[in-house]
Amino acid sequence: MSTTSHIRKNGDAIPVATGHDLRRQTVCVTGAGGFIGSWLVKLLLLKGYNVRGTVRNIEDPKNLHLKGLEGAEERLILYKADVLDYESICLAFDGCDGIFHVASPVTNDPEKVKVAVAGTMNAINAAAKAGVRRFVFTSSIGAVHMNPNRSSDAVLDENCWSDLDYCKKTDNWYCYAKMVAEIVAVDLAKKRGLDLIVVVPPVTVGPMLQPTVNASCFRVLTYMRGTKKTYPNAVMALVDVRDVAQAHMLVYENPNAFGRYFCIATVIHRAQFVGMLSEMFPEYPITSKCEDKVNPRVRPYKFANQRLQELGLEYTPIKKSLYETVKSLKENGHLPPARVFHAPPRITASL
Ligand SMILES: NC(=O)c1ccc[n+]([C@@H]2O[C@H](COP(=O)([O-])OP(=O)(O)OC[C@H]3O[C@@H](n4cnc5c(N)ncnc54)[C@H](OP(=O)(O)O)[C@@H]3O)[C@@H](O)[C@H]2O)c1
């Protein structure tokens, strides 16, 4: 049986289907083949939604895993779309009830700032044109934590923003792009009368559904292989990819959800991060030295993550997420068996 609730939009109460009705809706996930996008598609299919996923190349082997997801045969349609191509996005969104705008380049290349920002504007305009019920935007902790003037005792919450000038000065173009894209999304959605909700994940880890390694799992891979000889005296915020997907769905489904939602499981020092990996995988040559031998250890900042917990999200313990990230890297052939790192050098006989 379905139920109906109401949300406020432009001052009016509008009906929102809840319960089973929601799951017969058609929703679109941009960047469906990526790390977070794939988990979101999987979850939405499992919950019975009709799902559309945008990818830039339907035939690319890196997107083939989507077709194997449970329910994909009956309820997943892939659309070839580039976020910079407005018409392609309009085609994918036409007839949708909800949009999850996940697609964005995960890179520090300043050239990609315009892709993140113009792509988000195209997605908002296309969603407004299609008259969708709700638009969920994937932001990043990069839009929040890059602020040198904040006290180390401050509690980071949904009112906090990075300092754009500081991002520029320190060449943090990814953080810069995500923050500008979020600001633009909020402004444009307001102008277009679109119900927008923002999910803010930090470094996201966990098992990969896609065959290629995305940027955040690559960071784990780098430490596992000991490619980096030292780790910085810095902290990092982390969350499990399944929690991020769940967060997107929770904010979409909850009629009373609004605004920005932090999706952060924990903040730890890099020493704790590599310590967990070493404890679970002592056979690997994991980076174990800090590059800073002078200063005291940077303390993890405090943060607020209760808004999503109030919607029902239970965070996965990060040790479990890291264990499963490594397992997945091994299973997908990205991380060789530990013995490879300990093999004696090959001696070639010279004549
Ligand atoms: N993973 C994290 O730690 C993390 C943390 C916070 C926020 N986020 C945000 O979460 C989202 C997904 O990230 P992810 O970790 O899942 O990375 P990912 O695996 O690299 O996925 C990024 C997705 O964006 C798509 N994309 C990039 N440029 C595009 C364009 N011009 N047109 C259409 N699609 C485009 C990619 O498609 P192609 O495969 O065709 O390139 C890919 O599907 C991003 O918005 C990212 O900023 C990620």
The ligand as an ORCA input file, in Angstrom:
! r2SCAN-3c Opt
* xyz 0 1
  N      35.193      8.891     -4.070
  C      35.342      9.899     -3.202
  O      36.186      9.853     -2.310
  C      34.403     11.089     -3.254
  C      34.321     11.897     -2.121
  C      33.467     12.994     -2.134
  C      32.717     13.274     -3.256
  N      32.825     12.486     -4.352
  C      32.017     12.851     -5.513
  O      31.267     11.726     -5.907
  C      31.079     11.736     -7.306
  C      31.494     10.420     -7.892
  O      32.855     10.184     -7.591
  P      33.485      8.722     -7.660
  O      34.382      8.573     -6.524
  O      32.428      7.720     -7.903
  O      34.442      8.882     -8.943
  P      34.469      8.130    -10.329
  O      34.397      6.678    -10.139
  O      35.652      8.699    -11.047
  O      33.147      8.636    -11.028
  C      33.030      9.886    -11.644
  C      31.944      9.775    -12.671
  O      31.754     11.035    -13.307
  C      31.659     10.826    -14.698
  N      32.053     11.990    -15.478
  C      33.189     12.704    -15.406
  N      33.166     13.685    -16.333
  C      31.998     13.572    -16.997
  C      31.387     14.265    -18.060
  N      31.998     15.301    -18.683
  N      30.163     13.869    -18.482
  C      29.544     12.828    -17.897
  N      30.068     12.107    -16.895
  C      31.277     12.490    -16.454
  C      32.600      9.670    -14.957
  O      32.282      9.093    -16.192
  P      33.422      8.464    -17.106
  O      33.603      7.088    -16.571
  O      32.848      8.508    -18.480
  O      34.653      9.294    -16.953
  C      32.299      8.770    -13.773
  O      31.187      7.966    -14.016
  C      31.833     12.958     -7.843
  O      30.932     14.035     -7.946
  C      32.843     13.228     -6.734
  O      33.236     14.583     -6.701
  C      33.651     11.404     -4.379
*
